Amino acid sequence: MLIAIFSIFIYFIFFELVEPQYIHLKNIDYNYIEDHMRCLTPLGSEERGFIINTPEELQILEESKNAPFCDGIELPIIDFGTKTLLGRTTISCGCSSTSSRGVYRDDKEKEIIYSIVIKSAGSCELAGTNGNWILIDKFPVDYKVRFETKYIGNAC
């Protein structure tokens, strides 16, 4: 029995069977970016996210404006030397929906995790899209970005 307990203890120490420790990132701009990017919600991109690191990449994305009333909206001014723009299109259904977003850094896996949770309620057939654009501090070039989207409630 003592050998079994000792073996489990060693296994936990050497193989780290604990949940990963994510660092919740601060200094994230949700509002300014959403005001300027609300017209850029490229449909058909729900399975991938956008990582924009240069003005040229942003300009290419602008070609996907999705409504005529967006013509007067200007792209945001971004210092790409210190910031990265992330976005992921989501579709919500139902009479009402809310979303919550968080960005985390996993130094062990060298990842930035952008997590979006969409909660929908009601039996309406309304659908809405959101680009979920955020502006974060530049991260190391050897890190990758993982987008996670979770839907709670009505499915579209």
N, C-alpha and C positions, 0 to 999 in steps of 0.2 A: 504494500500500500504506500509506504514512504517513497519507494522508488517511482511509483506512478505519479505521485504528487510532485516530486522533484523533476521528473521528465516534463510534465506539463509546465512547470515554472520555467525551466530552461527553454522550452519551445516558445513561450510567450516573450521571453527576453530576446532571444536570437532572431525570431521571425516576426516580431512586432505585430501581433494579432490585435491591434487596437485600431480604432477608426482613424483615418487620416486627419491630421491637424491642419485645417484650413485657416488662413488669415483673412479676415473680412477686410476688404479694401475700403479705405475712406477716400475723401476728396474726389467723389464721383459727381459729374454734372449730368443731371437728368433733365432739368427744366429748360435751360437755355438751348440745349441741343434739340429737345423735343419740339420746341417752338419753331425752330428753323428746319427741322427734318421731317415734320409730320406728313409731308406729301410724298416722301420717299419710303414707300412700303412695298417693295417689289413682290408681287404675287408670284407664287411658284417657287419661292425661296425659303419656304417654311422648314425644310429639312437641313438647311445650312445657315450659317450666320455670315455676317460681314465683318471683316477686319480691315479698316481703312487707315493707312499709314502715310499717305501722301496726298497733296492737292490733286494730282492727276487721277488717282483712284476715286476720289470724291467727285470729280468732274464727270468721270465715266458713269458713276452711279446716278448722277443727276438726270441722265437721259431716261431714267425709268420713272420719272414723275408720273403719278397715276391719276391725276384729275386736272381738268382745264383750269379750275380756280387756283391751281398751284403756280400758274405762270408768274405771278408777281412776287413769289416768295424767294428770297435770296438764300444761298447756301451760307452756313455759319462760317465765321472766321475762326480757324483752328490753327494753333501752333503745333504742327506735326513734329517738331523737334522735341517736344515734351509731352505730347498727348497722342492717344490712339482712340479712334472712333470705333465702337462696336455696335452692331445692330442685328436683330433677328426678327423677321416677320412672324407674327402670330395671328391666328384667326380665332375670334371668340364668338360664341353663339348664345342665344337665350335673351330674355328680356333685360337682363343686367349682367354686367361682368366687371370684375376688378382684377388687377394684376399686382403682383409684388415682384421686385427684382433685387438681386444681390450679386455682388462680384467678390470672388474669393481667389486667393493665391495659394497654390499647393507647391511648396518649395521642393518637396521630395520628388514629385512627379514632373516638376517644372511646367506647371499648367496655370493658366488663368481660367477660372470657371465662372461663366456668366449664367446665372440661374434665374429663370422666369417661371412664375406660377400664375396661371390664369384660372380664376374661379368664375363660373357662369351659373346663372339660376334662371328659372322660368321656362315656359314652354313656347315662347315666341320663336319665330323663325328668323329673327334678325341676326345678321352676322357683321362683325366689325374686324378691321385689321389694324395692326399697330406695328410700327417698325422697331419699337423698343430700343431706340438709339440712346447710347450713353457715351460720355467722354471720360476716359480714365488716363491716369499717368502712364507714360511709356513703361513698358515692362522689358526685361532682358530678351534679346533676340533669340535665345535658345529655348524660350518658353513657347508653348503652343496654347491656343485658346480652345476650350471645350464649352459648347453651348448646351444647356440643359433646359428643356421646357416640359412643364408638368401641367396637365389640364385636370381640373376638378369640376365636376358637374356636367353640364350639357356638352355633348360632343357634336361637332359640326358634320 
